[in-house]
Amino acid sequence: MRSFRTLRRLLLRARRDTGFVAAGIPLHLALASQWVWGVTIVVKANAWAVVPIPFALFLVGVPALTVVQRHRYRALLGVDVPRPTPTPTPTPERWWPRRALRWLSSAQTRRQVGYHLLLGPLLAVMELLVLAAWAAAVAGATAFGYASALPVEQALFCTVGGIVLLCSAPWLAGATARTEARLAPALLGPSRNERLRQRVEHLAESRTDLIEAVDSERRRIERDLHDGTQQRLVSLAVNLGLARATLTDLPDDARAAIDEAHREAKEAIAELNDLVRGLHPAVLEDRGLDAALSGLAARVPLPVGLRVDIGERAAPVVESVAYFVVSEALTNVTKHARATRAEVSVERIGKVLRVNVTDDGSGGADASAGSGLNGLAKRVGSVDGTFRVSSPAGGPTTLTAELPCEL
């Protein structure tokens, strides 16, 4: 049973490949024969006035044959030959001769013409040889049935040769089909550079979608914490405060426990506030980067000079990264720099948002040492930004991030 299924599968594949080969012969010869016919008319009849006719047929024939060939590969072999991306033109040309010349001069058209006009006839010869092999195989394998007048030795030789050729014909048809399936995408489809460009664009779009999805999830977590957990902690702190104020006749141990719980609840609220602001402060979405950074600078326990000049708002993801850079930089200044003052400037220069954070601390910060600065560099790089650190020993330390305003 398994041998029968294998044989059936081989026969079906041979039929598919042979049908594909046979369907390609007229298509591969169409453009070459049309071109030869047009040139013959012009040269022999000296009819130069009809030159535009074969030229127009040529202009129509190339894209039409390309479409038919793509359908042939898809319908008979299951091979999808992608369409090249049209080359964008800044000013579309209205005069059709110039459009035709521009189309003829494109690399995409040259590849298609090379396939139909030069490679097509060679493939047609290969396909004719495959069909001839099938015909010779059938004729030889059945020689005993119709060549009774031939000597027995000659009929036996034809039969054996036909059987051998009959076994080889499916392989020849399959090899021809595979060869054409490798050539067609390279000549009728997009070039290698176009495929790389499309891949880069796809990856850039996927990365942008991923960044936006992560940012949206961060905002959702911030809203859930602010509207749910934070409100519960506030309610708990209020109830503990009321209990401490009203229940005056409790034992000292109970009052001490209530005081401790009230203090812990307030500290938890403060930590949750810091966490929520670190995720995505609501003021950043509502009022923009200037207001969010003003609130951030006001909470830092050292003087911070802030200058924000951005005019039109950047993309939400870019604003979130800029806020995160300033927040982490000021946190590092507070914890490690032993600084007395920090300066923050955010300005928009064309399509770039430049963020600078400078402090007068001891310096020596190194972004390549696996510290928090390395995480900042990765965060900035996720939106195709650049991140630089200048921190000589003794200070000052300057962090610069340049972010594209639009992704």
C-alpha positions in Angstrom: 0.0 0.0 0.0 2.8 2.4 0.9 4.6 1.6 -2.5 1.4 2.3 -4.3 1.0 5.7 -2.6 4.6 6.6 -3.3 4.2 5.7 -7.0 1.0 7.7 -7.2 2.7 10.7 -5.7 5.5 10.4 -8.2 3.1 10.2 -11.1 1.2 13.2 -9.9 4.4 15.2 -9.5 5.6 14.2 -13.0 2.2 15.2 -14.5 2.4 18.6 -12.7 6.0 19.3 -13.8 5.3 18.2 -17.3 2.2 20.4 -17.5 4.2 23.3 -16.1 6.9 22.8 -18.7 4.4 22.5 -21.6 2.6 25.7 -20.6 5.9 27.6 -20.6 6.8 27.0 -24.2 4.4 29.5 -25.9 5.0 32.1 -23.1 8.7 31.9 -23.5 8.6 32.2 -27.2 6.0 34.9 -27.4 8.1 38.0 -26.8 11.1 36.8 -28.9 8.9 35.9 -31.9 7.0 39.2 -31.6 10.3 41.1 -31.6 11.7 39.1 -34.5 8.5 39.7 -36.5 8.6 43.4 -35.8 12.2 43.8 -36.8 11.6 41.7 -40.0 8.8 43.9 -41.1 10.9 47.0 -40.5 14.0 45.8 -42.3 12.6 43.8 -45.2 9.7 46.0 -46.0 11.7 49.2 -45.2 8.6 50.3 -43.4 10.2 52.6 -40.8 6.9 54.3 -40.2 5.5 51.3 -38.4 8.4 51.2 -35.9 6.1 52.4 -33.1 3.9 49.3 -33.6 6.3 46.6 -32.5 7.7 49.0 -29.9 4.2 49.5 -28.4 3.5 45.7 -28.6 6.8 45.3 -26.7 5.8 47.7 -24.0 2.5 46.0 -23.6 3.9 42.4 -23.9 6.5 42.6 -21.2 4.2 43.4 -18.2 1.4 41.2 -19.6 3.7 38.2 -20.0 5.1 38.8 -16.5 1.6 38.7 -15.0 0.8 35.5 -16.9 4.1 33.9 -15.8 3.5 34.7 -12.2 0.1 33.1 -12.5 1.7 30.0 -14.1 4.2 29.6 -11.3 1.5 30.0 -8.7 -1.1 27.8 -10.2 1.0 24.9 -11.5 4.0 24.8 -9.0 2.6 26.7 -6.0 5.6 29.1 -6.2 4.7 32.7 -5.4 6.8 35.2 -7.4 6.3 38.5 -5.5 5.7 41.7 -7.4 8.5 44.3 -7.2 7.6 47.5 -5.3 7.1 50.3 -7.7 9.8 52.9 -7.6 8.3 56.2 -6.2 8.8 59.2 -8.4 8.7 62.7 -6.9 6.8 64.2 -9.8 4.8 61.7 -11.9 5.4 62.3 -15.6 2.3 63.0 -17.7 3.9 62.7 -21.2 3.7 59.0 -22.0 6.9 58.7 -24.1 8.9 59.9 -21.0 7.0 57.5 -18.8 7.9 54.7 -21.3 11.6 55.7 -21.3 11.7 55.8 -17.6 10.0 52.4 -17.4 12.5 51.0 -19.9 15.5 52.3 -18.0 14.5 50.8 -14.7 16.4 47.8 -13.3 13.1 46.0 -12.8 12.2 46.3 -16.5 15.7 45.2 -17.6 15.4 42.0 -15.5 12.0 41.3 -17.0 13.1 41.9 -20.5 16.2 39.7 -20.0 13.9 36.9 -18.7 11.4 37.1 -21.6 13.7 38.0 -24.5 17.0 36.3 -23.7 16.4 33.6 -21.1 12.9 32.7 -22.4 14.0 31.1 -25.7 16.7 29.0 -23.9 14.1 27.8 -21.4 11.7 27.0 -24.3 14.4 24.8 -25.9 14.9 23.0 -22.6 11.1 22.5 -22.3 10.9 21.2 -25.9 13.6 18.7 -25.1 11.7 17.5 -22.1 8.5 17.0 -24.2 10.6 15.3 -26.9 12.0 13.0 -24.2 8.5 12.1 -23.2 7.5 11.4 -26.8 10.6 9.3 -27.5 10.1 7.4 -24.2 6.5 6.5 -25.0 7.4 5.6 -28.6 10.4 3.5 -27.5 8.6 1.7 -24.7 5.8 0.6 -27.0 8.0 -0.3 -29.9 6.9 -4.0 -29.7 3.3 -3.0 -30.2 3.7 -1.2 -33.6 7.1 -2.1 -35.0 6.5 -5.7 -36.0 8.5 -5.2 -39.2 11.7 -4.4 -37.3 14.2 -7.0 -36.3 13.7 -8.4 -32.8 17.0 -7.0 -31.6 16.3 -3.5 -32.8 12.8 -3.5 -31.3 14.2 -4.8 -28.0 16.8 -2.0 -28.1 14.1 0.6 -28.7 12.0 -0.8 -25.9 14.8 -0.9 -23.4 15.9 2.6 -24.4 12.3 3.9 -24.2 11.8 2.4 -20.7 15.1 4.0 -19.5 14.0 7.3 -21.0 10.5 6.9 -19.5 12.1 6.6 -16.1 14.3 9.7 -16.8 11.6 11.9 -18.2 10.0 12.8 -14.9 13.4 13.7 -13.4 14.1 15.9 -16.5 10.7 17.6 -16.1 11.2 18.1 -12.4 14.8 19.5 -12.9 13.5 21.9 -15.5 10.7 23.1 -13.3 13.0 23.6 -10.3 15.5 25.5 -12.5 12.8 27.9 -13.7 11.4 28.2 -10.2 14.8 29.5 -9.0 15.3 31.9 -11.9 11.9 33.5 -12.0 11.8 35.1 -8.5 15.2 36.7 -9.2 14.2 38.2 -12.6 10.5 38.7 -12.4 10.3 39.5 -8.7 12.0 42.2 -6.6 15.8 42.4 -6.7 18.0 41.5 -3.7 18.3 45.1 -2.7 14.6 45.6 -2.9 13.9 42.5 -0.8 16.4 43.7 1.8 14.7 47.1 1.8 11.3 45.6 2.2 12.6 43.4 5.0 14.1 46.4 6.8 10.8 48.3 6.4 8.9 45.4 7.7 11.2 45.0 10.7 11.1 48.7 11.4 7.3 48.6 11.3 7.2 45.5 13.6 9.6 47.2 16.0 7.5 50.3 16.1 4.4 48.3 16.7 6.1 46.4 19.5 7.4 49.6 21.1 3.9 51.2 21.0 2.3 48.0 22.4 4.8 48.0 25.3 4.2 51.7 25.9 0.4 51.1 25.8 0.8 48.2 28.3 2.9 50.4 30.6 0.1 53.0 30.5 -2.5 50.4 31.3 -0.5 49.2 34.3 -0.1 52.8 35.5 -3.8 53.4 35.3 -4.6 50.1 37.1 -2.1 51.0 39.9 -3.3 54.6 40.2 -7.1 53.8 40.1 -7.0 50.5 41.9 -4.1 49.6 44.2 -3.2 53.2 45.1 -6.8 54.1 46.0 -7.0 51.1 48.3 -3.8 52.0 50.1 -5.1 55.6 50.5 -8.4 54.3 51.9 -6.4 52.0 54.3 -4.2 54.9 55.4 -7.3 57.1 56.0 -9.0 54.4 58.1 -5.9 53.8 60.1 -5.6 57.5 60.8 -9.2 57.7 61.9 -8.7 54.7 64.1 -5.6 56.3 65.7 -7.5 59.5 66.3 -10.8 58.1 67.6 -9.8 54.9 69.5 -8.0 56.6 72.4 -8.8 54.0 75.0 -6.8 51.2 73.3 -3.8 49.6 75.1 -0.4 51.0 74.3 0.6 47.9 72.2 -2.5 48.2 70.0 -2.0 52.0 69.5 1.7 51.3 68.6 0.6 48.7 66.1 -1.9 51.1 64.5 0.7 53.8 64.4 3.2 51.5 62.7 0.6 50.3 60.2 -0.4 53.9 59.4 3.2 54.8 58.8 3.8 51.7 56.6 0.7 52.5 54.6 1.9 56.1 53.9 5.3 54.9 52.9 3.8 52.3 50.6 1.7 55.0 49.0 4.8 57.2 48.5 6.7 54.2 46.9 3.7 53.4 44.7 3.5 57.0 43.6 7.2 56.9 42.6 6.6 53.6 40.8 3.6 55.0 38.9 5.5 58.1 37.8 8.4 55.9 36.7 6.1 53.8 34.5 4.2 56.6 32.8 3.1 59.7 34.6 -0.4 60.8 33.7 0.7 64.4 33.4 3.0 63.4 30.5 0.1 62.2 28.5 -2.2 65.0 29.5 0.0 68.1 29.5 3.2 67.1 27.7 6.9 66.8 28.5 7.4 70.3 29.9 4.9 69.8 32.7 6.0 66.2 33.5 9.7 67.3 33.7 8.8 70.3 35.9 7.1 68.0 38.4 10.1 65.6 38.2 12.6 68.4 38.8 10.6 69.7 41.8 10.9 66.3 43.6 14.7 66.0 43.3 16.4 66.9 46.6 18.9 69.3 44.9 18.6 72.4 42.7 17.7 71.5 39.1 17.7 74.0 36.3 15.1 73.1 33.6 14.8 74.4 30.1 12.2 72.9 27.7 11.8 74.3 24.2 10.1 71.7 21.9 7.2 73.6 20.3 5.2 70.8 18.6 4.9 67.6 20.6 6.9 64.6 19.6 5.4 61.0 19.3 4.1 59.7 22.6 6.7 56.9 22.7 9.5 59.4 22.1 8.2 61.6 24.9 8.1 58.6 27.2 11.7 57.7 26.4 12.8 61.3 27.0 11.1 61.4 30.3 12.6 58.1 31.3 16.1 59.4 30.4 15.8 62.5 32.5 14.2 60.6 35.4 17.0 57.9 35.5 19.7 60.5 35.0 18.5 62.7 37.9 18.2 59.5 40.1 21.8 58.6 39.3 22.8 62.2 40.1 21.1 62.1 43.5 22.4 58.7 44.5 26.0 58.5 43.0 27.3 61.8 41.7 27.7 63.7 44.9 26.5 66.8 43.0 25.2 70.1 44.3 23.3 71.1 41.2 21.9 69.6 37.9 20.9 71.2 34.6 18.3 69.7 32.2 17.6 71.0 28.7 15.2 69.5 26.2 15.0 71.1 22.8 13.6 70.2 19.4 16.0 70.7 16.5 14.3 69.9 13.2 13.1 66.3 13.5 15.3 65.5 16.5 14.6 65.8 20.2 17.8 66.5 22.1 18.0 65.8 25.8 20.9 67.0 27.9 21.4 66.3 31.6 24.5 67.9 33.3 25.6 67.8 36.9 28.6 69.2 38.8 29.4 65.9 40.6 32.6 63.9 40.8 32.3 62.3 37.3 33.7 58.9 36.3 30.4 57.5 35.0 30.9 54.8 32.4 28.0 53.6 30.2 29.9 50.5 29.1 30.3 49.1 32.7 26.9 47.5 32.8 25.4 50.2 35.0 22.0 51.9 34.7 23.5 54.1 31.9 23.7 50.9 29.8 20.0 50.5 30.2 19.4 54.1 29.2 21.5 53.6 26.1 19.4 50.5 25.1 16.1 52.4 25.9 17.3 55.3 23.6 18.4 52.8 20.9 15.0 51.1 20.8 13.6 54.2 19.0 16.7 54.7 16.8 18.2 57.4 19.0 21.8 58.1 20.0 23.1 58.2 23.5 26.4 59.7 24.7 28.0 60.2 28.1 30.9 62.6 28.9 32.1 62.1 32.5 35.8 62.8 33.1 37.2 62.2 36.6 36.3 65.2 38.7 33.3 66.1 36.6 31.2 67.5 35.2 29.0 64.7 33.8 26.9 65.3 30.7 24.3 62.8 29.3 23.1 63.5 25.8 20.2 61.7 24.1 19.0 62.5 20.6 15.7 61.0 19.7 13.7 61.1 16.4 10.5 63.0 16.9 8.5 60.6 14.7 8.9 56.8 14.5 
